[in-house]
Amino acid sequence: MPSETIFNSTTTTDFSVENFLPWHDLETANFRGMYLTHTGTILYLGYPDPYMLVDEHGLKTGRLTLAEYEINETVEESLHIRLFNM
């Protein structure tokens, strides 16, 4: 199901795939997708499949980014795909 992430311009300055999880879960207080450890570290465990994202690069090239994240919000793997043959 597609969803849209609304950026908070007062707290978000870097609109990149690497910073997507804090926008999607932390900024919107989506507590179903993140957990707080007893040391204060945030772990992201909400979505097991790759995220399909449209970023600035995707808007310029017509490609989507498939991204899988580690639980510490770093990108595990990413891939640019074209939805159809042009």
N, C-alpha and C positions, 0 to 999 in steps of 0.2 A: 504494500500500500504506500503510495507516494506521500511524503510529508514535506513540509517546508520549515526551514529554520530561520527565524527572524533574528537578525543580529542587533544586539544592543550596542549602539555606537559609543556609549560612554565607557563601556568595559572592553569592547572588542576592537582591536586595531589590525589584526592579521587575519585576513579571510583566506585561509589555506586549508587543504585537506588534512594536514597534520594537526590542526587545531579544531577539527570538527566536533569531537566528542564533548569538550567543554561547552561549546555553543549549544549542542543538542541536549545534553543532560544537565550540566551544572547551571548554566544560565537560566534554564527553564524549570529548574528544581524537579527534574524527572527522576524521582527516587526509585523507580522500578528498574532503572538502568545503571545505577551506581551505588556503591557501598563505601562507607567510611570505616577505616580500621581504627583500632584503639590508639595508634600512633598519629592519626590525623591524615593518613594517606587516602586518597580517593581511588577506588578501583572501579573500572567500568566493565560490567558483566551482563549488560542487558540484551544484546542482540547477537546471536551466534552466527548469522550469515553475513556475507560482505555487504557493506553499504554501497549504494549506487548514488554517486554524487555528481552534481554539476558545479564546477568551479569556474574561475576566470579563464583558465586554460581550455576548459571544455566549451565555454561560450565562443571562444575564438576559433576552435578547431572542429566543433560539432561532435565532440566525443564525450562520453561519460567516463567517470573514474570509478572503478570498483576498488574498494579499500577494505581490508581487514585490519583490525586493531588488536594490539595486546591489551591486557587488563590495566596497564599503566598509561594508556592513551597513545602510545607510540604506534606508528603504522607498521604492521607486520608485513603486509604485501599490498601493492597497488598496481593497477593495470588500467590503461586507457583503452576503451573500446568504442567502436562505431556501431550505432544501432542498425544501420542498413547500408547496403552497398550504394555508393553514389555514382 
